[in-house]
Amino acid sequence: MKISRFFTLSDLAITSGVDDSGASTYTTFLVRAGYVRLVDKIEGFKVKGNQNRYQLIRDSGRFAPMVRATQGGCWDQNEQRFYQFDVKEAPHGHVA
């Protein structure tokens, strides 16, 4: 992530030694905390081998962010700061 700034889930899984599911979960949390953004979304992977591409947008330093899902965010070891996940408003009915 840090070297090329752009990556796929397979890139992350291979370089970090985790499976695709772990890479996907971690990346989803990083997107929600504002460290990473989705650059190219491939709908339904119509062509074999195509994958979503992500970009690192917040490089705070040497240590990777620690996901704290139960606390609702990521702990940044470099800045000694907690970043909350984006809170999405739940859909609701019409207001009278």
C-alpha positions as YAML, in Angstrom:
chain: A
units: angstrom
residues:
- id: 1
  name: MET
  ca: [0.00, 0.00, 0.00]
- id: 2
  name: LYS
  ca: [2.63, 2.50, 1.07]
- id: 3
  name: ILE
  ca: [5.01, 1.96, -1.83]
- id: 4
  name: SER
  ca: [2.70, 1.98, -4.85]
- id: 5
  name: ARG
  ca: [-0.25, 3.90, -3.28]
- id: 6
  name: PHE
  ca: [-2.63, 1.89, -5.52]
- id: 7
  name: PHE
  ca: [-3.48, -1.74, -4.79]
- id: 8
  name: THR
  ca: [-6.01, -4.54, -5.17]
- id: 9
  name: LEU
  ca: [-7.18, -6.95, -2.49]
- id: 10
  name: SER
  ca: [-4.99, -9.67, -4.02]
- id: 11
  name: ASP
  ca: [-1.95, -7.38, -3.81]
- id: 12
  name: LEU
  ca: [-2.65, -6.76, -0.14]
- id: 13
  name: ALA
  ca: [-3.28, -10.43, 0.62]
- id: 14
  name: ILE
  ca: [-0.06, -11.55, -1.06]
- id: 15
  name: THR
  ca: [2.21, -8.96, 0.53]
- id: 16
  name: SER
  ca: [0.72, -9.23, 4.02]
- id: 17
  name: GLY
  ca: [0.31, -13.00, 4.17]
- id: 18
  name: VAL
  ca: [-3.43, -13.03, 4.90]
- id: 19
  name: ASP
  ca: [-6.28, -14.54, 2.90]
- id: 20
  name: ASP
  ca: [-8.51, -12.53, 0.56]
- id: 21
  name: SER
  ca: [-11.28, -12.38, 3.14]
- id: 22
  name: GLY
  ca: [-8.98, -10.81, 5.74]
- id: 23
  name: ALA
  ca: [-7.64, -8.31, 3.21]
- id: 24
  name: SER
  ca: [-11.20, -7.39, 2.19]
- id: 25
  name: THR
  ca: [-12.35, -6.87, 5.78]
- id: 26
  name: TYR
  ca: [-9.31, -4.76, 6.70]
- id: 27
  name: THR
  ca: [-9.62, -2.64, 3.55]
- id: 28
  name: THR
  ca: [-13.33, -2.05, 4.18]
- id: 29
  name: PHE
  ca: [-12.54, -0.72, 7.65]
- id: 30
  name: LEU
  ca: [-9.75, 1.49, 6.27]
- id: 31
  name: VAL
  ca: [-12.17, 2.96, 3.72]
- id: 32
  name: ARG
  ca: [-14.68, 3.71, 6.49]
- id: 33
  name: ALA
  ca: [-11.97, 5.37, 8.60]
- id: 34
  name: GLY
  ca: [-10.71, 7.54, 5.71]
- id: 35
  name: TYR
  ca: [-7.31, 5.94, 5.08]
- id: 36
  name: VAL
  ca: [-8.17, 4.36, 1.73]
- id: 37
  name: ARG
  ca: [-10.59, 5.11, -1.09]
- id: 38
  name: LEU
  ca: [-12.05, 2.97, -3.83]
- id: 39
  name: VAL
  ca: [-10.65, 4.17, -7.17]
- id: 40
  name: ASP
  ca: [-11.94, 1.68, -9.74]
- id: 41
  name: LYS
  ca: [-15.00, -0.40, -8.88]
- id: 42
  name: ILE
  ca: [-15.44, -3.40, -11.16]
- id: 43
  name: GLU
  ca: [-19.12, -4.36, -11.23]
- id: 44
  name: GLY
  ca: [-19.62, -8.08, -10.78]
- id: 45
  name: PHE
  ca: [-16.11, -8.91, -12.03]
- id: 46
  name: LYS
  ca: [-17.41, -9.43, -15.57]
- id: 47
  name: VAL
  ca: [-13.93, -10.13, -16.89]
- id: 48
  name: LYS
  ca: [-11.93, -12.79, -15.08]
- id: 49
  name: GLY
  ca: [-8.98, -11.24, -13.29]
- id: 50
  name: ASN
  ca: [-10.40, -7.74, -12.92]
- id: 51
  name: GLN
  ca: [-10.50, -6.46, -9.35]
- id: 52
  name: ASN
  ca: [-11.43, -3.29, -7.52]
- id: 53
  name: ARG
  ca: [-8.51, -0.88, -7.11]
- id: 54
  name: TYR
  ca: [-7.90, 1.15, -3.97]
- id: 55
  name: GLN
  ca: [-5.70, 4.15, -3.20]
- id: 56
  name: LEU
  ca: [-3.98, 5.01, 0.06]
- id: 57
  name: ILE
  ca: [-5.00, 8.60, 0.87]
- id: 58
  name: ARG
  ca: [-3.86, 8.99, 4.48]
- id: 59
  name: ASP
  ca: [-0.30, 7.85, 5.12]
- id: 60
  name: SER
  ca: [0.31, 8.82, 8.72]
- id: 61
  name: GLY
  ca: [3.61, 7.02, 9.15]
- id: 62
  name: ARG
  ca: [5.43, 3.77, 9.65]
- id: 63
  name: PHE
  ca: [2.87, 1.73, 11.59]
- id: 64
  name: ALA
  ca: [-0.38, 0.39, 10.13]
- id: 65
  name: PRO
  ca: [-3.69, 1.51, 11.64]
- id: 66
  name: MET
  ca: [-5.23, -0.90, 14.14]
- id: 67
  name: VAL
  ca: [-8.90, -1.65, 13.50]
- id: 68
  name: ARG
  ca: [-11.06, -1.41, 16.63]
- id: 69
  name: ALA
  ca: [-14.42, -2.51, 15.21]
- id: 70
  name: THR
  ca: [-16.10, -2.81, 18.61]
- id: 71
  name: GLN
  ca: [-15.11, 0.78, 19.38]
- id: 72
  name: GLY
  ca: [-16.21, 2.00, 15.95]
- id: 73
  name: GLY
  ca: [-12.95, 3.12, 14.39]
- id: 74
  name: CYS
  ca: [-9.21, 2.75, 13.83]
- id: 75
  name: TRP
  ca: [-6.38, 3.58, 16.22]
- id: 76
  name: ASP
  ca: [-3.51, 5.37, 14.47]
- id: 77
  name: GLN
  ca: [-0.30, 4.30, 16.22]
- id: 78
  name: ASN
  ca: [1.73, 7.02, 14.50]
- id: 79
  name: GLU
  ca: [-0.46, 9.97, 15.47]
- id: 80
  name: GLN
  ca: [-1.72, 8.42, 18.73]
- id: 81
  name: ARG
  ca: [-5.24, 9.28, 17.60]
- id: 82
  name: PHE
  ca: [-8.52, 7.41, 17.17]
- id: 83
  name: TYR
  ca: [-10.38, 7.86, 13.86]
- id: 84
  name: GLN
  ca: [-14.12, 7.07, 13.97]
- id: 85
  name: PHE
  ca: [-15.76, 5.17, 11.14]
- id: 86
  name: ASP
  ca: [-18.06, 7.27, 8.98]
- id: 87
  name: VAL
  ca: [-21.54, 7.03, 10.40]
- id: 88
  name: LYS
  ca: [-24.13, 6.47, 7.71]
- id: 89
  name: GLU
  ca: [-27.67, 7.57, 8.46]
- id: 90
  name: ALA
  ca: [-30.10, 4.68, 8.37]
- id: 91
  name: PRO
  ca: [-32.96, 4.98, 5.90]
- id: 92
  name: HIS
  ca: [-36.15, 6.20, 7.51]
- id: 93
  name: GLY
  ca: [-39.72, 7.06, 6.60]
- id: 94
  name: HIS
  ca: [-41.23, 10.39, 5.71]
- id: 95
  name: VAL
  ca: [-41.37, 13.05, 8.39]
- id: 96
  name: ALA
  ca: [-44.90, 14.28, 9.11]
...
